[in-house]
Amino acid sequence: MIREFLIYFGAFVGLFGVIFYFLGLIGKKPRKEEEIKDFELPSVSIIIPAYNEEKGIAETIKSALNQDYPREKLRVIVVDDGSKDKTYSIAKRFESKIVSVYTKKNGGKGAALNFGISKSGSEIIVTMDADTIAEMRALKKMMPYFKRKDVMCVTPAMAIHNPRGFWARIQQIEYLLGIFLRKAFASMDAIHITPGAFSAYRKVFFDKYGGYDTSTITEDMEIALRIQYHNYAIENSLDSVVYTVPPKTFRSMLNQRKRWYNGMILNLWRYRGLFSHKYGDMGVVVLPMAVITILMSIMLTVQVFVQTLSNVWREFWLFSGINFDFSNFVQINKYVVERFFFSIFSNPLFVMSLLFVLILLGYMFFAKKSVKKNAAVKFSLFLFLGFYSFLFSFWWIVSIIDTLLRRKVGWGKD
């Protein structure tokens, strides 16, 4: 009885979450500012922290320089964080009046960003991961949101660059869903992660509240929670599309997720004061829902897996009892097929899952309107629906164990 209650409660919570975010975006018209004239644009420094990024650093710098932004108001600051490859020498080739390249002893991404901020005198700081490619007008499209004095950060719409292979295709759908969710969160003043790929910040926030926290491995989440904690706003620009290079192997993807999830656990505990009605929808719904959804997803996925094995085993013994010849495929007759489909369609969880999938398709339609490139997602969606829930639960189980055992979680290697 308890098991059934938890299963249906988890399914209800999941459906409530996806419907709430959908209605939240529709019910609260997203704030969108008009473009501003070039002479009104603030000065911007794009900071690119890099550690062993010789494969992609050149394209990232080119992408930064290719921004449709007044040259006299743009600076690009590359900070080589003690790389052991050719990152620094490749970046030095781009040094100019606009591009400054520095190298320092390895201290982590947060320290590299803080070093770059210390070298900037611009009004706006943009952090750009060394594996990121931004569309030409991405930067300019962000600036109008800063007309609101309480906005301390503007986030982009993130997508996967050239999604090829099993792991990249699964992440393609994950990132597209993230585009919808980030805009929905923005409509509720509830963004709690500012991606390192291409987020823009007011420099005055760093001046007043300090730079990036170098003790955490998810500095993008910590800074977002800190902004929210001090009652400032974080916006999202759907028109500012950037592409990131995803992990290509199971191991590198696992390392990435362990870092993300371990950092999320520690940062949410650190800023647990945000779980309060004082912070509106974020404190009452979004953050609690995030925690509950993770726990329920793990429970439901494990339950479905165990129940499926149990059903297969039971059916095996049932057919063995009637001397079913498993070697003869012809014996899989109408009765077997009917029994299979009846067991699926008669399960209330199937109906909930179907509704959940339909809502996700709505999310996808919304996201694809922003991201025009790599729009073919049918096969990727099939892989996502078939494998993501199991991978998501596995990543979280491993991350929770690592956190409880206080294992050191690093960046890992591709």
Backbone hydrogen bonds in HBPLUS format (Angstrom, degrees):
<---DONOR---> <-ACCEPTOR-->    atom                        ^
c    i                          cat <-CA-CA->   ^        H-A-AA   ^      H-
h    n   atom  resd res      DA  || num        DHA   H-A  angle D-A-AA Bond
n    s   type  num  typ     dist DA aas  dist angle  dist       angle   num
A0005-PHE N   A0001-MET O   3.02 MM   4  6.25 158.8  2.07 147.8 153.8     1
A0006-LEU N   A0002-ILE O   2.97 MM   4  6.20 163.6  1.99 153.2 156.8     2
A0007-ILE N   A0003-ARG O   2.98 MM   4  6.20 156.0  2.04 148.8 155.7     3
A0008-TYR N   A0004-GLU O   3.01 MM   4  6.23 170.6  2.02 155.8 157.0     4
A0009-PHE N   A0005-PHE O   2.84 MM   4  5.89 151.2  1.92 147.5 156.8     5
A0010-GLY N   A0006-LEU O   2.88 MM   4  5.95 157.0  1.93 142.8 149.0     6
A0011-ALA N   A0007-ILE O   3.02 MM   4  6.30 155.0  2.08 144.2 151.1     7
A0012-PHE N   A0008-TYR O   2.91 MM   4  6.03 156.0  1.97 142.1 148.8     8
A0013-VAL N   A0009-PHE O   2.89 MM   4  6.12 160.2  1.92 151.0 156.2     9
A0014-GLY N   A0010-GLY O   3.01 MM   4  6.21 161.0  2.05 147.6 152.4    10
A0015-LEU N   A0011-ALA O   3.04 MM   4  6.26 164.0  2.07 149.2 153.1    11
A0016-PHE N   A0012-PHE O   2.79 MM   4  5.95 159.8  1.83 152.0 158.7    12
A0017-GLY N   A0013-VAL O   2.92 MM   4  6.10 156.2  1.98 148.3 154.2    13
A0018-VAL N   A0014-GLY O   3.15 MM   4  6.47 169.4  2.16 155.2 155.5    14
A0019-ILE N   A0015-LEU O   3.00 MM   4  6.08 162.1  2.03 152.1 157.4    15
A0020-PHE N   A0016-PHE O   2.81 MM   4  5.82 156.5  1.86 146.2 153.8    16
A0021-TYR N   A0017-GLY O   3.03 MM   4  6.24 164.0  2.06 156.0 158.9    17
A0022-PHE N   A0018-VAL O   3.18 MM   4  6.23 153.0  2.26 135.7 143.2    18
A0023-LEU N   A0019-ILE O   2.86 MM   4  6.08 168.0  1.87 157.3 159.9    19
A0024-GLY N   A0020-PHE O   2.76 MM   4  5.82 146.4  1.87 142.4 153.1    20
A0025-LEU N   A0021-TYR O   3.07 MM   4  6.24 150.7  2.16 142.7 147.9    21
A0026-ILE N   A0022-PHE O   3.15 MM   4  6.42 154.6  2.21 143.4 150.6    22
A0027-GLY N   A0023-LEU O   2.65 MM   4  5.62 165.6  1.67 151.9 157.2    23
A0028-LYS N   A0024-GLY O   3.05 MM   4  5.83 148.9  2.15 133.2 140.5    24
A0040-GLU N   A0037-LYS O   2.92 MM   3  5.31 145.4  2.04 109.3 120.2    25
A0041-LEU N   A0038-ASP O   3.14 MM   3  5.26 150.2  2.24 102.6 111.4    26
A0124-ILE N   A0043-SER O   2.99 MM  81  6.23 153.9  2.05 154.7 162.8    27
A0044-VAL N   A0073-LYS O   2.80 MM  29  6.11 168.1  1.81 169.1 170.2    28
A0075-ARG N   A0044-VAL O   2.90 MM  31  6.27 142.4  2.05 153.5 163.7    29
A0045-SER N   A0124-ILE O   2.95 MM  79  6.37 157.4  2.01 160.6 167.0    30
A0126-VAL N   A0045-SER O   2.86 MM  81  6.07 171.0  1.86 156.9 156.2    31
A0046-ILE N   A0075-ARG O   2.80 MM  29  6.18 165.2  1.82 157.5 157.3    32
A0077-ILE N   A0046-ILE O   2.80 MM  31  6.03 164.1  1.82 150.9 156.4    33
A0047-ILE N   A0126-VAL O   2.69 MM  79  6.00 160.0  1.73 168.0 175.3    34
A0128-MET N   A0047-ILE O   2.89 MM  81  5.96 157.1  1.95 163.3 158.5    35
A0048-ILE N   A0077-ILE O   2.80 MM  29  6.14 164.1  1.82 154.7 159.1    36
A0079-VAL N   A0048-ILE O   2.97 MM  31  6.11 165.6  1.99 140.1 143.8    37
A0050-ALA N   A0079-VAL O   2.93 MM  29  6.11 153.5  2.01 161.2 154.7    38
A0081-ASP N   A0050-ALA O   2.80 MM  31  5.85 171.8  1.80 161.0 163.9    39
A0056-GLY N   A0053-GLU O   3.20 MM   3  5.78 135.7  2.41 113.1 122.9    40
A0057-ILE N   A0053-GLU O   2.94 MM   4  5.60 145.9  2.06 169.0 175.7    41
A0060-THR N   A0056-GLY O   3.12 MM   4  6.32 155.0  2.18 154.0 161.6    42
A0061-ILE N   A0057-ILE O   3.01 MM   4  6.21 162.4  2.04 150.7 154.6    43
A0062-LYS N   A0058-ALA O   2.95 MM   4  6.18 161.6  1.98 151.0 156.5    44
A0063-SER N   A0059-GLU O   2.92 MM   4  6.06 151.6  2.00 140.2 148.1    45
A0064-ALA N   A0060-THR O   2.99 MM   4  6.30 151.8  2.07 146.7 154.0    46
A0065-LEU N   A0061-ILE O   2.93 MM   4  6.22 158.6  1.98 151.9 157.7    47
A0066-ASN N   A0062-LYS O   2.87 MM   4  5.98 130.3  2.12 140.8 154.5    48
A0067-GLN N   A0064-ALA O   3.35 MM   3  5.66 164.8  2.38 108.4 111.0    49
A0069-TYR N   A0067-GLN O   2.87 MM   2  5.52 121.4  2.22 111.3  94.4    50
A0068-ASP N   A0136-MET O   2.87 MM  68  5.67 164.9  1.89 148.8 148.5    51
A0073-LYS N   A0070-PRO O   3.00 MM   3  5.47 155.5  2.06 113.5 121.5    52
A0074-LEU N   A0071-ARG O   3.25 MM   3  5.22 170.4  2.26 107.7 109.7    53
A0076-VAL N   A0098-ILE O   2.94 MM  22  6.01 169.5  1.95 145.1 145.0    54
A0100-SER N   A0076-VAL O   2.84 MM  24  6.27 161.7  1.88 165.9 172.2    55
A0078-VAL N   A0100-SER O   2.84 MM  22  6.21 166.2  1.86 166.7 169.1    56
A0102-TYR N   A0078-VAL O   2.85 MM  24  6.16 165.0  1.87 163.9 168.6    57
A0080-ASP N   A0102-TYR O   2.76 MM  22  6.03 174.2  1.77 155.1 153.0    58
A0104-LYS N   A0080-ASP O   2.96 MM  24  6.30 150.0  2.05 170.9 177.7    59
A0090-ILE N   A0086-LYS O   2.99 MM   4  6.09 160.8  2.03 160.3 165.4    60
A0091-ALA N   A0087-THR O   2.98 MM   4  6.16 162.3  2.01 151.6 156.8    61
A0092-LYS N   A0088-TYR O   2.94 MM   4  6.12 150.1  2.03 148.9 157.2    62
A0093-ARG N   A0090-ILE O   3.24 MM   3  5.60 145.0  2.37 104.7 113.8    63
A0094-PHE N   A0091-ALA O   3.00 MM   3  5.69 159.7  2.04 119.6 125.5    64
A0095-GLU N   A0092-LYS O   3.14 MM   3  5.23 164.8  2.17 107.7 112.4    65
A0096-SER N   A0099-VAL O   2.98 MM   3  4.92 164.8  2.00 131.2 135.2    66
A0112-ALA N   A0108-GLY O   3.07 MM   4  6.33 155.5  2.13 150.2 157.6    67
A0113-LEU N   A0109-LYS O   2.91 MM   4  6.18 157.3  1.96 154.9 160.7    68
A0114-ASN N   A0110-GLY O   2.97 MM   4  6.21 158.5  2.02 147.2 153.3    69
A0115-PHE N   A0111-ALA O   2.96 MM   4  6.17 149.5  2.05 143.9 152.2    70
A0116-GLY N   A0112-ALA O   3.03 MM   4  6.34 156.5  2.09 145.0 150.9    71
A0117-ILE N   A0113-LEU O   2.86 MM   4  6.17 156.0  1.92 152.3 159.2    72
A0118-SER N   A0114-ASN O   3.00 MM   4  6.20 151.0  2.08 142.8 150.1    73
A0119-LYS N   A0116-GLY O   3.06 MM   3  5.17 139.8  2.22  98.6 110.3    74
A0120-SER N   A0117-ILE O   3.07 MM   3  5.12 158.9  2.12 104.3 110.9    75
A0203-LYS N   A0123-GLU O   2.95 MM  80  5.55 175.1  1.95 147.7 146.8    76
A0125-ILE N   A0201-TYR O   2.78 MM  76  5.11 162.4  1.81 149.9 155.5    77
A0201-TYR N   A0125-ILE O   2.71 MM  76  5.11 158.0  1.75 147.6 155.4    78
A0127-THR N   A0199-SER O   3.03 MM  72  5.71 154.6  2.10 162.4 163.5    79
A0132-THR N   A0129-ASP O   3.24 MM   3  5.53 132.9  2.47 127.6 122.7    80
A0245-VAL N   A0131-ASP O   3.24 MM 114  5.76 142.8  2.38 150.9 161.5    81
A0133-ILE N   A0243-TYR O   2.84 MM 110  5.12 158.2  1.89 150.9 157.4    82
A0243-TYR N   A0133-ILE O   2.71 MM 110  5.12 167.3  1.73 151.3 155.8    83
A0135-GLU N   A0241-VAL O   3.04 MM 106  5.86 171.1  2.04 168.8 169.7    84
A0138-ALA N   A0135-GLU O   3.00 MM   3  5.33 166.2  2.02 120.8 123.7    85
A0141-LYS N   A0137-ARG O   3.06 MM   4  6.11 155.7  2.12 153.1 159.4    86
A0142-MET N   A0139-LEU O   3.07 MM   3  5.42 145.2  2.19 106.3 116.4    87
A0145-TYR N   A0142-MET O   3.20 MM   3  6.04 147.1  2.32 123.9 131.0    88
A0146-PHE N   A0143-MET O   2.96 MM   3  5.59 153.5  2.03 120.4 128.0    89
A0147-LYS N   A0144-PRO O   3.07 MM   3  5.66 162.3  2.11 116.7 119.7    90
A0148-ARG N   A0145-TYR O   3.38 MM   3  6.26 160.5  2.42 117.9 120.3    91
A0151-VAL N   A0148-ARG O   3.14 MM   3  5.58 162.8  2.17 114.2 119.6    92
A0233-ALA N   A0150-ASP O   2.82 MM  83  5.67 178.1  1.82 144.5 144.9    93
A0152-MET N   A0233-ALA O   2.92 MM  81  5.99 161.9  1.96 160.8 159.9    94
A0202-ARG N   A0152-MET O   3.05 MM  50  5.34 149.5  2.15 137.3 139.7    95
A0235-GLU N   A0153-CYS O   2.85 MM  82  6.26 162.4  1.88 157.8 156.1    96
A0154-VAL N   A0200-ALA O   2.86 MM  46  5.23 149.7  1.95 145.0 154.1    97
A0200-ALA N   A0154-VAL O   2.96 MM  46  5.23 171.6  1.97 153.6 155.1    98
A0155-THR N   A0235-GLU O   2.86 MM  80  6.21 163.0  1.89 138.6 141.7    99
A0237-SER N   A0155-THR O   2.89 MM  82  6.16 168.1  1.90 170.4 170.4   100
A0157-ALA N   A0240-SER O   2.79 MM  83  5.79 170.1  1.80 146.2 149.3   101
A0242-VAL N   A0157-ALA O   2.96 MM  85  6.27 159.8  2.00 158.7 162.2   102
A0159-ALA N   A0242-VAL O   2.94 MM  83  6.29 148.7  2.04 156.8 166.4   103
A0244-THR N   A0159-ALA O   2.97 MM  85  6.43 154.9  2.03 159.5 165.3   104
A0161-HIS N   A0244-THR O   2.94 MM  83  5.37 166.1  1.96 143.3 141.1   105
A0169-ARG N   A0165-GLY O   3.08 MM   4  6.16 154.8  2.15 152.3 159.2   106
A0170-ILE N   A0166-PHE O   3.24 MM   4  6.50 153.2  2.32 147.0 153.5   107
A0171-GLN N   A0167-TRP O   3.15 MM   4  6.36 159.7  2.19 145.2 150.7   108
A0172-GLN N   A0168-ALA O   2.86 MM   4  6.05 132.7  2.08 137.5 151.1   109
A0174-GLU N   A0170-ILE O   3.24 MM   4  6.52 162.1  2.28 144.0 149.3   110
A0175-TYR N   A0171-GLN O   2.86 MM   4  5.98 161.7  1.89 153.7 156.4   111
A0176-LEU N   A0172-GLN O   3.12 MM   4  6.30 150.4  2.21 138.9 147.1   112
A0177-LEU N   A0173-ILE O   2.92 MM   4  6.16 159.9  1.96 155.2 159.8   113
A0178-GLY N   A0174-GLU O   3.00 MM   4  6.22 143.2  2.14 136.0 147.0   114
A0179-ILE N   A0175-TYR O   3.06 MM   4  6.42 133.5  2.29 139.3 150.2   115
A0179-ILE N   A0176-LEU O   3.14 MM   3  5.18 131.3  2.39  94.6 107.0   116
A0181-LEU N   A0177-LEU O   3.04 MM   4  6.37 170.8  2.05 155.5 157.7   117
A0182-ARG N   A0178-GLY O   2.87 MM   4  5.90 163.4  1.90 148.3 152.6   118
A0183-LYS N   A0179-ILE O   3.30 MM   4  6.43 154.9  2.36 139.9 146.0   119
A0184-ALA N   A0180-PHE O   2.88 MM   4  6.15 155.9  1.94 152.8 160.8   120
A0185-PHE N   A0181-LEU O   2.76 MM   4  5.98 159.9  1.80 153.5 158.9   121
A0186-ALA N   A0182-ARG O   2.95 MM   4  6.11 148.1  2.06 136.6 145.5   122
A0187-SER N   A0183-LYS O   3.08 MM   4  6.36 148.0  2.18 143.7 151.0   123
A0188-MET N   A0185-PHE O   2.98 MM   3  5.15 143.3  2.12 101.1 112.5   124
A0190-ALA N   A0185-PHE O   2.78 MM   5  4.74 160.9  1.81 136.5 140.1   125
A0189-ASP N   A0186-ALA O   3.09 MM   3  4.85 167.4  2.11 104.2 107.1   126
A0194-THR N   A0220-ASP O   3.36 MM  26  5.28 171.9  2.36 123.6 124.8   127
A0205-PHE N   A0202-ARG O   3.18 MM   3  5.78 151.1  2.27 111.8 118.8   128
A0206-PHE N   A0203-LYS O   3.05 MM   3  5.40 117.7  2.46 105.7 119.3   129
A0207-ASP N   A0203-LYS O   3.04 MM   4  6.37 156.7  2.09 151.1 158.6   130
A0208-LYS N   A0204-VAL O   2.98 MM   4  6.07 145.8  2.10 139.7 147.3   131
A0209-TYR N   A0205-PHE O   2.79 MM   4  5.83 166.6  1.81 156.1 160.4   132
A0210-GLY N   A0206-PHE O   2.87 MM   4  4.68 128.4  2.14 130.7 132.2   133
A0221-MET N   A0218-THR O   3.13 MM   3  5.64 135.3  2.34 109.6 119.9   134
A0222-GLU N   A0218-THR O   3.18 MM   4  6.52 163.4  2.20 152.7 157.7   135
A0223-ILE N   A0219-GLU O   3.05 MM   4  6.09 164.7  2.08 144.7 148.1   136
A0225-LEU N   A0221-MET O   2.94 MM   4  6.18 165.7  1.96 156.3 159.3   137
A0226-ARG N   A0222-GLU O   2.91 MM   4  6.08 148.4  2.02 144.4 153.9   138
A0227-ILE N   A0223-ILE O   2.98 MM   4  6.17 152.4  2.06 141.6 148.2   139
A0228-GLN N   A0224-ALA O   3.03 MM   4  6.34 162.2  2.07 150.5 154.9   140
A0229-TYR N   A0225-LEU O   2.78 MM   4  5.89 152.3  1.85 143.0 151.7   141
A0230-HIS N   A0226-ARG O   3.13 MM   4  6.34 143.2  2.27 142.4 149.8   142
A0232-TYR N   A0227-ILE O   3.14 MM   5  5.59 164.4  2.16 152.3 152.2   143
A0231-ASN N   A0228-GLN O   2.90 MM   3  5.02 154.7  1.96 113.3 114.8   144
A0240-SER N   A0237-SER O   3.17 MM   3  5.45 161.0  2.21 108.1 114.0   145
A0253-MET N   A0249-THR O   3.00 MM   4  6.12 154.1  2.07 146.5 154.3   146
A0254-LEU N   A0250-PHE O   2.86 MM   4  6.02 152.8  1.93 147.0 154.7   147
A0255-ASN N   A0251-ARG O   2.96 MM   4  6.23 159.4  2.00 149.3 154.6   148
A0256-GLN N   A0252-SER O   3.03 MM   4  6.21 154.3  2.10 139.8 146.7   149
A0257-ARG N   A0253-MET O   2.96 MM   4  6.22 162.7  1.99 150.9 154.8   150
A0258-LYS N   A0254-LEU O   2.88 MM   4  6.05 157.3  1.93 152.8 159.2   151
A0259-ARG N   A0255-ASN O   3.12 MM   4  6.26 153.3  2.19 142.2 148.8   152
A0260-TRP N   A0256-GLN O   2.95 MM   4  6.25 161.5  1.99 149.4 154.7   153
A0261-TYR N   A0257-ARG O   2.82 MM   4  5.88 174.8  1.82 154.2 156.0   154
A0262-ASN N   A0258-LYS O   2.92 MM   4  5.72 156.0  1.98 137.5 145.2   155
A0263-GLY N   A0259-ARG O   3.05 MM   4  5.98 160.1  2.09 141.3 147.4   156
A0264-MET N   A0260-TRP O   2.89 MM   4  6.12 144.1  2.02 140.5 151.4   157
A0265-ILE N   A0261-TYR O   3.00 MM   4  6.21 162.2  2.03 149.7 152.6   158
A0266-LEU N   A0262-ASN O   3.15 MM   4  6.41 172.0  2.16 153.5 155.0   159
A0267-ASN N   A0263-GLY O   2.90 MM   4  5.92 159.4  1.94 147.3 153.6   160
A0268-LEU N   A0264-MET O   2.92 MM   4  5.90 161.4  1.96 149.0 154.1   161
A0269-TRP N   A0265-ILE O   3.11 MM   4  6.27 151.5  2.20 142.9 150.7   162
A0270-ARG N   A0266-LEU O   2.96 MM   4  6.13 150.3  2.05 138.5 147.3   163
A0271-TYR N   A0267-ASN O   2.89 MM   4  6.10 154.7  1.95 148.3 154.2   164
A0272-ARG N   A0269-TRP O   3.35 MM   3  4.89 148.1  2.46 108.0 102.5   165
A0274-LEU N   A0271-TYR O   2.96 MM   3  5.87 171.4  1.97 127.2 130.0   166
A0275-PHE N   A0272-ARG O   3.07 MM   3  5.72 163.0  2.10 117.1 122.0   167
A0276-SER N   A0274-LEU O   2.76 MM   2  5.41 131.7  2.00 109.6  94.0   168
A0279-TYR N   A0276-SER O   3.08 MM   3  5.85 165.5  2.10 120.3 124.0   169
A0280-GLY N   A0277-HIS O   3.14 MM   3  5.21 154.8  2.21 114.8 112.1   170
A0283-GLY N   A0279-TYR O   3.45 MM   4  4.93 160.7  2.49 101.7 105.5   171
A0284-VAL N   A0280-GLY O   3.02 MM   4  6.16 155.3  2.08 157.0 165.0   172
A0285-VAL N   A0281-ASP O   2.79 MM   4  5.24 155.3  1.85 136.3 144.0   173
A0286-VAL N   A0281-ASP O   2.92 MM   5  6.19 156.4  1.97 145.8 152.6   174
A0287-LEU N   A0282-MET O   2.95 MM   5  5.74 172.8  1.95 151.3 153.7   175
A0289-MET N   A0285-VAL O   2.76 MM   4  5.66 154.9  1.82 151.8 160.2   176
A0290-ALA N   A0286-VAL O   2.94 MM   4  6.12 146.1  2.06 144.2 153.6   177
A0291-VAL N   A0287-LEU O   3.18 MM   4  6.51 159.5  2.22 154.4 157.6   178
A0292-ILE N   A0288-PRO O   2.92 MM   4  6.14 172.4  1.92 157.0 159.4   179
A0293-THR N   A0289-MET O   2.77 MM   4  5.69 161.3  1.80 146.5 152.5   180
A0294-ILE N   A0290-ALA O   3.15 MM   4  6.25 155.9  2.21 140.0 145.9   181
A0295-LEU N   A0291-VAL O   3.14 MM   4  6.42 168.7  2.15 153.6 155.9   182
A0296-MET N   A0292-ILE O   2.81 MM   4  5.97 164.7  1.84 155.5 160.5   183
A0297-SER N   A0293-THR O   2.78 MM   4  5.79 151.9  1.86 144.2 152.3   184
A0298-ILE N   A0294-ILE O   3.08 MM   4  6.30 159.9  2.13 148.6 153.1   185
A0299-MET N   A0295-LEU O   3.07 MM   4  6.30 164.7  2.10 147.0 151.3   186
A0300-LEU N   A0296-MET O   2.78 MM   4  5.93 168.2  1.80 154.1 157.4   187
A0301-THR N   A0297-SER O   2.95 MM   4  5.94 164.2  1.97 147.0 151.8   188
A0302-VAL N   A0298-ILE O   3.04 MM   4  6.16 165.8  2.07 150.1 154.3   189
A0303-GLN N   A0299-MET O   2.90 MM   4  6.05 158.0  1.95 146.2 153.2   190
A0304-VAL N   A0300-LEU O   2.81 MM   4  6.00 165.5  1.83 154.7 157.9   191
A0305-PHE N   A0301-THR O   3.00 MM   4  6.13 161.0  2.03 147.2 152.5   192
A0306-VAL N   A0302-VAL O   2.94 MM   4  6.14 167.6  1.95 153.5 156.6   193
A0307-GLN N   A0303-GLN O   2.78 MM   4  5.88 164.9  1.81 153.8 159.0   194
A0308-THR N   A0304-VAL O   2.86 MM   4  5.88 154.4  1.92 144.2 151.1   195
A0309-LEU N   A0305-PHE O   3.12 MM   4  6.37 162.8  2.15 147.7 151.6   196
A0310-SER N   A0306-VAL O   2.94 MM   4  6.16 155.3  2.00 146.3 154.0   197
A0311-ASN N   A0307-GLN O   2.84 MM   4  6.06 156.0  1.89 149.5 155.5   198
A0312-VAL N   A0308-THR O   2.92 MM   4  6.13 163.0  1.95 152.3 156.9   199
A0313-TRP N   A0309-LEU O   2.96 MM   4  6.12 159.3  2.00 146.4 152.1   200
A0314-ARG N   A0310-SER O   2.91 MM   4  6.12 156.0  1.97 145.9 152.8   201
A0315-GLU N   A0311-ASN O   2.86 MM   4  6.06 162.2  1.89 152.8 157.3   202
A0316-PHE N   A0312-VAL O   2.93 MM   4  6.06 149.6  2.02 142.7 151.6   203
A0317-TRP N   A0313-TRP O   3.12 MM   4  6.44 158.3  2.17 148.1 152.0   204
A0318-LEU N   A0314-ARG O   2.94 MM   4  6.18 147.8  2.04 144.0 154.0   205
A0319-PHE N   A0315-GLU O   2.94 MM   4  6.16 170.2  1.95 156.3 156.7   206
A0320-SER N   A0316-PHE O   2.93 MM   4  6.06 144.2  2.06 140.1 151.2   207
A0321-GLY N   A0317-TRP O   2.99 MM   4  6.08 141.5  2.14 137.0 145.6   208
A0322-ILE N   A0319-PHE O   3.23 MM   3  5.28 143.3  2.37  96.1 106.1   209
A0324-PHE N   A0319-PHE O   2.85 MM   5  5.16 161.8  1.88 156.4 155.2   210
A0323-ASN N   A0320-SER O   3.08 MM   3  4.97 156.0  2.14 108.1 108.9   211
A0328-ASN N   A0325-ASP O   3.09 MM   3  5.54 157.8  2.14 110.9 117.8   212
A0331-GLN N   A0328-ASN O   3.13 MM   3  5.86 154.2  2.20 117.7 123.5   213
A0332-ILE N   A0329-PHE O   3.07 MM   3  5.71 166.3  2.09 117.5 121.8   214
A0333-ASN N   A0331-GLN O   2.82 MM   2  5.38 118.6  2.20 113.3  95.6   215
A0337-VAL N   A0333-ASN O   3.15 MM   4  6.49 165.7  2.17 157.2 160.9   216
A0338-GLU N   A0334-LYS O   2.85 MM   4  5.99 166.8  1.86 154.1 158.1   217
A0339-ARG N   A0335-TYR O   2.88 MM   4  6.02 158.9  1.93 148.5 154.5   218
A0340-PHE N   A0336-VAL O   2.99 MM   4  6.18 152.2  2.07 144.3 151.9   219
A0341-PHE N   A0337-VAL O   3.01 MM   4  6.32 169.4  2.02 159.9 160.4   220
A0342-PHE N   A0338-GLU O   2.85 MM   4  5.90 155.5  1.91 148.6 156.2   221
A0343-SER N   A0339-ARG O   3.11 MM   4  6.15 157.0  2.17 141.1 146.4   222
A0344-ILE N   A0341-PHE O   3.20 MM   3  5.10 128.8  2.48  92.0 105.3   223
A0345-PHE N   A0341-PHE O   2.90 MM   4  6.05 171.8  1.90 163.1 161.6   224
A0346-SER N   A0342-PHE O   3.01 MM   4  5.68 143.7  2.15 141.2 148.5   225
A0347-ASN N   A0344-ILE O   3.16 MM   3  5.54 160.2  2.20 110.5 116.6   226
A0350-PHE N   A0347-ASN O   2.85 MM   3  5.47 142.6  1.99 116.6 126.7   227
A0352-MET N   A0348-PRO O   3.12 MM   4  6.48 160.3  2.16 152.2 157.3   228
A0353-SER N   A0349-LEU O   2.83 MM   4  5.99 154.8  1.89 143.4 151.0   229
A0354-LEU N   A0350-PHE O   2.82 MM   4  6.06 152.2  1.90 148.3 155.8   230
A0355-LEU N   A0351-VAL O   3.03 MM   4  6.29 159.1  2.07 148.1 153.1   231
A0356-PHE N   A0352-MET O   2.90 MM   4  6.11 154.6  1.97 146.5 154.1   232
A0357-VAL N   A0353-SER O   2.92 MM   4  6.18 152.8  2.00 146.8 153.3   233
A0358-LEU N   A0354-LEU O   3.03 MM   4  6.31 156.1  2.09 148.0 154.1   234
A0359-ILE N   A0355-LEU O   3.04 MM   4  6.33 153.4  2.11 148.2 155.0   235
A0360-LEU N   A0356-PHE O   3.01 MM   4  6.30 153.6  2.08 145.0 152.6   236
A0361-LEU N   A0357-VAL O   2.94 MM   4  6.25 147.6  2.05 146.2 155.1   237
A0362-GLY N   A0358-LEU O   3.13 MM   4  6.49 143.1  2.27 137.6 147.1   238
A0362-GLY N   A0359-ILE O   3.00 MM   3  4.98 119.6  2.38  93.2 108.7   239
A0363-TYR N   A0359-ILE O   2.98 MM   4  6.41 150.1  2.07 146.7 155.1   240
A0364-MET N   A0360-LEU O   2.87 MM   4  6.20 155.0  1.93 148.6 155.4   241
A0365-PHE N   A0361-LEU O   2.96 MM   4  6.23 156.7  2.01 148.1 153.2   242
A0366-PHE N   A0362-GLY O   3.14 MM   4  6.38 158.7  2.19 147.5 152.5   243
A0367-ALA N   A0363-TYR O   2.98 MM   4  6.30 160.8  2.02 152.7 157.8   244
A0368-LYS N   A0364-MET O   2.89 MM   4  6.06 161.0  1.93 157.6 162.0   245
A0369-LYS N   A0366-PHE O   3.36 MM   3  5.66 144.8  2.49 102.2 111.3   246
A0370-SER N   A0367-ALA O   2.97 MM   3  5.55 147.5  2.08 113.4 122.3   247
A0371-VAL N   A0367-ALA O   3.21 MM   4  6.54 158.9  2.25 150.0 156.3   248
A0381-LEU N   A0377-VAL O   2.74 MM   4  5.84 154.1  1.80 156.4 163.1   249
A0382-PHE N   A0378-LYS O   3.09 MM   4  6.37 151.7  2.17 144.2 151.5   250
A0383-LEU N   A0379-PHE O   3.08 MM   4  6.41 159.6  2.12 150.7 155.0   251
A0384-PHE N   A0380-SER O   2.88 MM   4  6.09 156.8  1.93 147.7 154.9   252
A0385-LEU N   A0381-LEU O   2.94 MM   4  6.10 170.5  1.94 154.9 156.0   253
A0386-GLY N   A0382-PHE O   3.08 MM   4  6.15 146.9  2.20 140.9 150.2   254
A0387-PHE N   A0383-LEU O   2.96 MM   4  5.98 146.9  2.07 150.6 157.2   255
A0388-TYR N   A0384-PHE O   2.91 MM   4  5.03 153.4  1.98 135.2 143.3   256
A0391-LEU N   A0387-PHE O   3.08 MM   4  6.31 163.3  2.11 157.8 163.2   257
A0392-PHE N   A0388-TYR O   2.70 MM   4  5.81 169.2  1.72 164.3 167.2   258
A0393-SER N   A0389-SER O   3.11 MM   4  6.18 161.0  2.15 139.4 143.9   259
A0394-PHE N   A0390-PHE O   2.98 MM   4  6.14 157.8  2.03 144.3 151.0   260
A0395-TRP N   A0391-LEU O   2.83 MM   4  6.06 167.0  1.85 158.8 161.7   261
A0396-TRP N   A0392-PHE O   3.08 MM   4  6.27 158.4  2.13 145.3 151.2   262
A0397-ILE N   A0393-SER O   2.89 MM   4  6.08 159.2  1.94 150.9 156.7   263
A0398-VAL N   A0394-PHE O   3.03 MM   4  6.22 168.9  2.04 155.2 157.6   264
A0399-SER N   A0395-TRP O   2.94 MM   4  6.09 157.2  2.00 144.2 151.3   265
A0400-ILE N   A0396-TRP O   2.84 MM   4  5.96 161.6  1.87 153.2 157.2   266
A0401-ILE N   A0397-ILE O   3.06 MM   4  6.24 160.5  2.10 146.6 151.9   267
A0402-ASP N   A0398-VAL O   2.94 MM   4  6.18 162.0  1.98 149.7 154.8   268
A0403-THR N   A0399-SER O   2.91 MM   4  6.10 153.3  1.98 145.9 153.3   269
A0404-LEU N   A0400-ILE O   2.90 MM   4  6.11 164.3  1.93 152.0 156.0   270
A0405-LEU N   A0401-ILE O   2.91 MM   4  6.07 154.1  1.98 150.5 157.7   271
A0407-ARG N   A0402-ASP O   2.84 MM   5  5.05 160.1  1.88 152.1 154.8   272
A0406-ARG N   A0403-THR O   3.07 MM   3  4.83 151.8  2.15  96.4 104.8   273
